[in-house]
Amino acid sequence: MQLIAYILIYPFLWVISILPFRLLYAFSDVLYFFIYKIFGYRKRTVKANLKLVFPDKSDKEIKEISNKFYHHLCDMILEALKSLTISEKELLKRFTFKNIEVIKALEDEKKNIVLMCGHYGSWEWIFIMQNFVNHKGYAVYKQLANKYFDKLVKRIRAKYDTHLITTKETFVVLADSVKSGELSISGFVADQSPKANKAFHWQDFLGIKVPVHTGAELIAKRFNMAVVYFGVKRLKRGYYETTFHIITKEPNTYKDYEITDQFLSLLEKQIYEAPEYYLWTHKRWKHKDKVPEEFLNTEA
């Protein structure tokens, strides 16, 4: 069944990917109409999340953010499909790096690097970064259930020499990498919600206490990797700019979870500045009522 689904769906995805951007975004507008206006995909979740994070905003303001968010979501979906066939030249024009010299300097220092980001702006085209760096690139991702689509995603991102590794493979792969003397740069989308009963750390995120993933910090400390936050800013439709911010070059000088907390603070700043570009369809605050007693009275 997985192969049949792939055979049936892939040609449709490929046709979309070859559309010129003008038509691609026209299609995105149509997709927005169906996803938001007709089917109301996760509309309640988005509204509830926005009201939770922005309790002082009016219903009109919440609706405006929601409307902009769904437009951006549809653009991101189609931009991800465009990755199938987009040329390197076009991608370099549309996804730029404001201060890539930050990464180059760390490479010159022979530092392995952990890159941390959230579900903000656009993270699909970050892989073109490999054109500017010499370190071997790894990206941690959640494996797709359909093995054929999973291979497709790996193939797309491998075009620029980025190697996808699953969350279960991460520690072993990076341990082997360090042991071999390889220099690497590893990307983590680090704002997902872990299971409440398996969380080691709870912190305020956009004003609500939630469990947070600490795997990127753990990896950085275990292998003494520099930690860098990359924030993606939407310049205009189809154009993005990434800015790098060094959190630390010496992770083991930080107390447990301080690196994770700094990452969350940097992500929060972006979200408060332009909330429409965050992925509000995620049930990020689903465990907010399960805060363990020992975390209830801790400072943010």
C-alpha positions in Angstrom: 0.0 0.0 0.0 2.9 2.4 0.7 4.3 1.9 -2.8 0.9 2.4 -4.4 0.3 5.6 -2.4 3.7 6.9 -3.5 3.1 6.0 -7.2 -0.2 7.8 -7.1 0.8 10.9 -5.2 4.4 11.6 -6.4 3.5 12.7 -10.0 1.0 15.2 -8.6 3.7 16.6 -6.2 6.2 16.8 -9.1 3.9 18.7 -11.3 3.3 21.2 -8.5 7.1 21.5 -8.0 7.7 22.6 -11.6 5.2 25.5 -11.5 6.9 28.9 -11.7 6.7 30.8 -8.4 4.0 33.1 -9.7 1.7 30.1 -10.3 2.9 28.3 -7.2 1.7 31.1 -5.0 -1.5 31.4 -6.8 -2.0 27.7 -6.1 -1.1 28.5 -2.4 -3.9 31.1 -2.3 -6.4 28.4 -3.5 -5.0 25.9 -1.0 -5.4 28.5 1.8 -9.1 28.9 0.9 -9.7 25.2 1.3 -7.5 24.6 4.3 -8.6 27.6 6.3 -12.0 28.7 4.9 -13.6 25.4 3.9 -12.0 22.6 6.0 -10.8 24.7 8.9 -7.7 22.5 9.4 -6.8 22.6 13.2 -8.6 26.0 13.4 -9.6 25.4 17.0 -6.1 24.4 18.0 -4.6 27.6 16.4 -7.2 29.8 18.0 -6.7 28.2 21.4 -2.9 28.5 21.2 -3.0 32.1 20.2 -5.5 33.0 23.0 -3.4 31.2 25.5 -0.2 32.9 24.5 -1.8 36.4 23.8 -4.6 36.7 26.4 -4.6 40.5 26.0 -5.2 40.4 22.3 -8.8 41.0 21.0 -10.7 38.4 18.9 -10.1 40.6 15.9 -6.3 40.6 16.5 -6.3 36.8 17.0 -8.2 36.4 13.8 -5.7 38.6 11.9 -2.7 36.6 13.1 -4.5 33.3 12.4 -5.4 34.5 8.9 -1.7 35.5 8.1 -0.5 32.2 9.7 -2.6 30.0 7.4 -1.4 32.0 4.3 2.2 31.4 5.5 1.5 27.7 6.2 0.3 27.1 2.7 3.3 28.9 1.2 5.6 26.7 3.3 3.9 23.5 2.2 4.3 24.4 -1.5 7.8 25.7 -1.0 8.7 22.3 0.5 7.3 20.7 -2.7 9.2 23.2 -4.8 12.4 21.7 -3.3 11.9 18.7 -5.6 13.0 20.7 -8.6 14.1 24.2 -7.6 17.5 25.1 -9.1 20.5 25.8 -6.8 20.7 29.3 -8.3 17.1 30.1 -7.5 17.4 28.7 -4.0 20.5 30.8 -3.3 18.6 33.9 -4.4 15.6 33.1 -2.1 17.3 31.8 1.0 20.2 34.0 2.1 22.5 34.1 5.2 23.1 37.5 6.9 26.2 36.5 8.8 27.5 33.2 7.6 30.9 34.3 8.8 29.8 33.3 12.3 29.8 29.7 11.1 33.0 30.0 9.1 34.8 31.3 12.2 33.7 28.3 14.2 34.9 26.1 11.4 38.3 27.8 11.5 38.4 27.0 15.2 37.8 23.3 14.4 34.6 23.4 16.4 31.8 20.9 15.9 28.5 22.8 15.8 25.0 22.2 17.0 22.4 24.4 15.2 19.1 25.0 17.0 16.0 26.4 15.6 12.2 26.4 16.1 9.2 25.9 13.9 9.4 29.5 12.8 9.7 31.3 9.5 11.0 28.5 7.1 13.4 25.7 7.8 12.9 23.7 4.6 15.5 25.6 2.6 18.2 25.8 5.2 20.1 22.9 3.5 21.5 25.2 0.9 23.8 26.3 3.7 26.1 23.4 2.9 27.2 25.5 -0.1 29.0 27.8 2.3 30.5 25.5 4.8 33.0 22.7 4.9 31.8 20.7 7.9 29.7 17.6 7.2 26.0 18.4 7.6 23.6 16.4 9.6 19.9 17.1 10.3 17.9 15.4 12.9 14.4 14.5 11.7 11.3 12.4 12.5 11.2 9.4 10.1 8.1 9.2 7.9 5.8 6.2 8.2 5.8 5.7 4.4 9.4 4.5 3.6 9.1 5.7 -0.1 8.3 9.2 0.9 11.0 9.0 3.6 13.5 8.2 0.9 12.3 11.0 -1.2 12.8 13.5 1.7 16.3 12.2 2.2 17.0 12.5 -1.5 15.8 16.1 -1.7 17.9 17.2 1.3 20.9 15.2 0.2 21.2 17.3 -2.9 23.3 19.8 -0.9 25.2 17.1 1.1 23.1 17.1 4.2 22.6 13.7 5.8 19.3 13.1 7.6 19.4 11.1 10.8 16.5 10.0 12.9 16.2 11.0 16.6 17.0 7.4 17.5 20.2 7.4 15.4 21.4 10.8 16.5 23.7 9.9 19.5 25.3 6.9 17.8 25.9 8.7 14.5 27.4 11.8 16.1 29.5 9.7 18.5 31.0 7.9 15.6 31.5 11.2 13.8 33.4 12.7 16.7 35.4 9.5 17.3 36.5 9.5 13.6 37.8 13.1 13.9 35.2 14.3 11.5 34.0 17.9 11.8 30.3 18.3 11.7 27.4 20.8 11.9 24.1 19.2 13.1 20.7 20.8 12.9 17.9 20.4 15.5 14.4 21.7 15.4 14.2 21.9 19.1 10.8 23.3 20.1 8.7 20.2 19.9 6.7 18.9 22.9 8.2 15.8 24.5 6.0 13.4 26.5 5.2 14.9 29.8 6.3 11.8 31.8 9.7 11.6 30.0 10.6 15.3 30.3 13.7 16.2 32.3 13.1 20.0 32.2 10.0 22.2 32.3 10.2 25.9 31.4 8.0 28.9 30.6 7.6 29.1 26.8 5.7 32.1 25.7 4.4 32.5 29.3 3.2 28.9 29.8 5.1 26.2 31.7 5.7 23.2 29.4 8.1 20.3 29.0 11.0 21.0 26.6 13.4 18.8 24.7 16.9 18.9 25.9 18.5 16.6 23.5 20.4 19.2 21.5 22.0 20.6 24.7 22.9 17.0 25.9 24.6 16.3 22.6 26.5 19.6 22.7 27.8 19.0 26.2 28.6 15.3 25.5 30.8 16.2 22.5 31.8 19.7 23.4 30.1 21.3 20.4 29.5 25.0 19.9 25.8 25.9 20.1 24.3 28.3 17.5 20.7 29.5 17.2 19.6 30.3 13.7 16.6 32.5 13.2 14.9 32.7 9.9 13.2 35.9 8.9 10.6 36.2 6.1 11.6 39.2 4.0 8.7 38.9 1.6 6.8 36.1 -0.1 9.2 33.4 -1.1 12.3 35.1 0.3 14.0 34.4 3.6 17.1 35.5 5.5 18.9 33.5 8.2 20.8 35.1 11.1 23.1 33.1 13.3 23.6 33.8 17.0 26.2 32.0 19.1 24.8 30.7 22.3 28.1 29.3 23.5 31.4 27.9 22.3 31.9 26.1 25.6 28.7 24.2 26.5 30.1 22.5 29.6 30.6 25.9 31.3 26.7 26.2 31.5 24.5 24.8 34.1 22.0 22.1 33.0 19.3 23.4 30.8 20.7 27.0 30.6 21.5 26.5 26.9 18.0 25.2 26.2 16.5 28.1 28.1 18.6 30.6 26.0 17.4 28.9 22.9 13.8 29.3 24.0 14.3 32.9 24.8 15.7 33.7 21.3 12.8 31.8 19.7 10.3 33.7 21.8 11.7 37.0 20.7 11.1 36.1 17.1 7.6 34.9 17.8 6.6 38.0 19.7 7.9 40.2 16.9 5.9 38.5 14.2 3.7 35.7 15.6 2.1 34.8 12.2 5.3 32.9 11.2 5.2 30.3 14.0 3.7 26.9 13.6 0.5 27.3 15.7 -1.1 24.1 14.5 1.2 22.1 16.8 -0.4 21.3 20.2 2.7 22.7 21.9 0.9 23.4 25.2 -1.0 20.2 25.5 0.8 19.2 28.8 0.5 22.6 30.5 -1.8 21.1 33.2 0.6 18.3 34.0 3.4 20.3 35.5 5.2 18.2 38.1 5.1 19.8 41.6 8.9 20.3 41.7 8.7 22.7 38.7 5.7 24.7 39.8 7.5 27.3 41.8 10.7 27.6 39.9 11.7 30.9 38.2 11.5 31.2 34.4 
